[in-house]
Each structure stands twice: as C-alpha cells, then as structure tokens.
Amino acid sequence: MKTTAQKLRQQIKLYIWTIIVGLALSGLTAFPIETEMEILVQHNAGMQPSLQNWLNTVHGAIKTTNINYPFLSYGTDWLAFAHLMLAILFLGPLRNPLKNEWIIEFGIICCLSIIPLALIAGYVRSIPLFWRFIDCAFGIVGIIPLLLCYRNIQQLKRLETN
C-alpha cells in the first residue's frame, strides 16, 4: 500500500510530465509551421468562414515570407528551441519537487503572463480576437497541472516536515 507521500509524489510527476510533453510538442510543432498550415488549409472545409479566412491569410503570409525572406522563420526556430529548453527545465522538479518548487512557480507565472501578452501584442499585431483567446487558452490549460502540482508539493512539504 502506498503512503500519502508516495501518492503525492506520483501525482506531482504526472503533472510535471504533462507540462514537459506539452512544451516539447509545442516546440517540435513550431519547426514545420508552413507544412502544418498547408495541411490545415487543405482540411478546413468544416471550419467557420472567419477561421478559414484567417488560416488562409496566415498560410499565405508564411509561404510568401519563406519564399522571399526565409531568414525570418529563424525566429520561429528560436521559439521552438525555447519551448524545448523550458521542457528540459522541468526535469528539475521531476527529480526533486521540493528543492525545485521555484520552477513550478515560474511556470505558473509564465502561464499567467500569456494572457496579457496575447491580448496586448495580439491587438498591436492585428490578430483576430478569437485567435487571441485561443492563445490565452494555452496559459489557462497549462496552469491547471502546475497549480495541482504546486498544491501537492505544499502538502508533501507539510508531510515531510512533521
């Protein structure tokens, strides 16, 4: 039978793996963005017209940019790299959640910061409101396992200090 501390550690690992996998997938999928947009545009028949128009516009911009200014996609490569490095950062709390609690706090701050960034920068860059809400959803979804993990770390600290 598992102790409460063992159960908490198991849950903490599950939450952290969720974040690691999410960050890694986000990073890996940023590299082939033109190909992914091509696939989305080819299979957007069932989507709302406003979403279809937006995806067509984005695809056209990416394609034109990559033809004329391929070096600009280097910025997306760095975005992908940053996601992969952040995924690696979370290996610390995976190994020792109590010692690396600050990384979970950092992740929570990042998730909260997505919302003003998406809303403000999205407005400045003329990103449609519905797409800014999709971007905000990444912070909302990401914060859930982080908050659960943080809560479990606090419980584990109380258990192990008594």
N, C-alpha and C positions, 0 to 999 in steps of 0.2 A: 504494500500500500504506500502511495506517495504521500510525503509530508506536504503541508501547506507551502513551505518554501520551495519545494521541488515543483509543485504545480505552478506557482508564480513564475519561477524561472523558465518553465516550459512555455507558458503564455507569453512572457517577455520575448523569448526567442522567436515565437511565431509572429508577433507584431513587428519585430525588427526585420525578420526575413521578408515580410510583406513590403516594408519600406525599401529594402535592398533590391528586391525583384522589380518593384515599381520604378525605382530610379534607374536601374540598369536597362529595363525595357524602354524607358523614355529616352535614355541616351542612345541606345542602339538604333532605335527607330528614327532618330534625328539625322543619321547619316544618309539614308536613301530617300530623302524627302521628295525629290522630284518623281521618283518611281512610285512612291506611295500616293502622291497627289494624282498621278496618272491613273492609278487603279481606282481611287475614289471618284474621279471624274467619269471614268468608264462605267461605274456602277452606282451612279447617283439618281437613277430614274425614280425611285420611291421616295426621295427626299423632298422637303419643302422647296418651292421655287427660289426663295431667298437664299437658302443654304446651297442649292445647286449653283446659283449665280456667284455666290461668294467663293465656292470651291473652284469654279471655272476661272474666276479672276485670279485667285491665288496660284492656281496651276500655271496659268498663262504668264504671270509675273515671274514665277520661279524658273520656268522654261526659258523665257526671254533673258532673264538675268544670267542663267547658267550658260547660254549661248554667247552673250555679249560680254559678261563680266563674271566669269566663273570663280574668280578670287573672292567674291562676296560670300559665296557659300562656305568659305573658310570660317566665317563667323558661326554658322550653324554647326560646323565640325567642332568648334570650341565649346559650343553649348552642349553638344553630345558628350564631349570629353568631361565637362564639368559634372554632368549627371553621373557618369561612371565613377568619377573621383568621389562624389558625395556618397554613392553606394558603398564604396570602399571605406569611407569614414565611419559608416555604421557597423563595421566589423568590430570596432572597439567595444561598444555596448553589448554586442552579441557575445563577446568573450567575457566581459566583466561589466554587467549593467550598473552596479553600484558605483564603481570607480569612474565610469564614463557616462554618468547621468547627464552631464552637460551637453553631450551630443544629442540626446533626445530633446533637451530644452532648445538647442539650436534648431533642430528640425521643426519644432513647434513654431518657433519664431519665423522660420522660412515659410511655413505653410500660411501663417497669418499675413505675412508680407506679400504673398502672391495677390491677395485681393486688392489692396490699393495700387499695386503695380499694374495689374491687368486693367483696372478701371481708369487709372490716370494715363498710363502710357498708351493703352488701347484707344482712349479718346484722342490723344495727341496724334496718334498714327492712323486715325480714321478706321479703326477696327470696328465692325458692327457690334452693337450691344450684345446680341445673342451670343456672339463668339467670345466676347469678354466674359460673359457668365460661364461659358464652357471652361475658359481658362481659370476662373475663380474656383470652379468645381475641383480642380486638381489640389488646391490648397485645402478645401473642405474635406475631400476624401482622404488626403494624406494625413491630416491632423488626427483623424479618428484612431488609427492604430498607435500613433505617437502618444496621444493622451491616455489611451488604455495602458500602454507600456509604462508611461510615467507614473500612473496611478499604482501599477503593480510594483514598480521599483520602490515607491514610497512605502507600500505595505511590506515589501521584503526588507527594507531598511529597519522598519519598526520590529519585525520578527527577529532579525539578526542582532539587534542591539539589546534585546531583552534576554 
